[in-house]
């Protein structure tokens, strides 16, 4: 069993960009369940995102995958792993899908309550992902048509993560009472959505070039763009305006993410730090994207420097017990954005 736990902890940084660096900071007894939950989410996401599978294959696999977390889990696991053979092993994410049994072997060591918390949200994500499955290989895309559809998509792939984390935090901490949990749940969805939207914006140009898009038709039409013309130099100004609108919407979610973190009891320093770091890194990433939008469209990968990553780590470490200092630091970063000042920050 220890070898499977080690496998999972080693696999995590290979497939996670947002939470892997911070999961080890969580209290003992919470770090492993959060890691396993993330890996189970990642398996569903890998199936939905694969360009080797047809829409029919994806929907069938996600249906069977969701059944793993029912009373017929063993049978569904066998069926899922048989279906997985249609997926090549070219990436760490795909290797993880094939190694599902190792992840489940750790999952089944958790209490029934913990298993139910995790299973409930893995099922919610898997079922929701079926609606947005795309067939990349044959270029038959089901593009998002409206901004509400983008919100729904990010709910399934990331809002669910926010709710799951709230369940696990509450289960592991006596200081997070049922009343406090209900307050956290008001902002849990935005905590997950905001971080996911940063990833979507950062990877948007790369995704477009490989034939995948999360830009709603409604937004493209507003700025008189198409998924091809967005790369043309003559349309650079409109493309930048479109990215700025997406950034504004993302910051609205991140404002609520701050509220979420400020509600976590100050004594739960490790949980606070786990949540703070991805938030501050996300804000710095958005800031860099806004400063270099045209570079993003020219195929350059937008990354924040290691110096900024370290700086935000130390700032979070120093400020995490003070709501006032955390709020001030967040607002200082927020105020550096263009076109955000018009959006009130009610935090």
Secondary structure as UniProt FT lines:
FT   HELIX           2..15
FT   HELIX           20..23
FT   TURN            24..25
FT   TURN            28..30
FT   HELIX           31..49
FT   HELIX           55..67
FT   TURN            68..69
FT   TURN            71..72
FT   HELIX           73..83
FT   HELIX           84..86
FT   HELIX           92..98
FT   HELIX           100..107
FT   TURN            108..109
FT   HELIX           112..131
FT   TURN            136..139
FT   HELIX           147..154
FT   HELIX           155..159
FT   HELIX           160..172
FT   TURN            174..175
FT   HELIX           178..209
FT   TURN            210..211
FT   HELIX           217..222
FT   TURN            223..224
FT   TURN            227..228
FT   HELIX           229..231
FT   HELIX           233..235
FT   HELIX           236..263
FT   TURN            266..267
FT   HELIX           269..291
FT   HELIX           293..297
FT   TURN            298..299
FT   HELIX           306..319
FT   TURN            320..321
FT   HELIX           323..334
FT   TURN            335..336
FT   TURN            338..339
FT   TURN            341..342
//
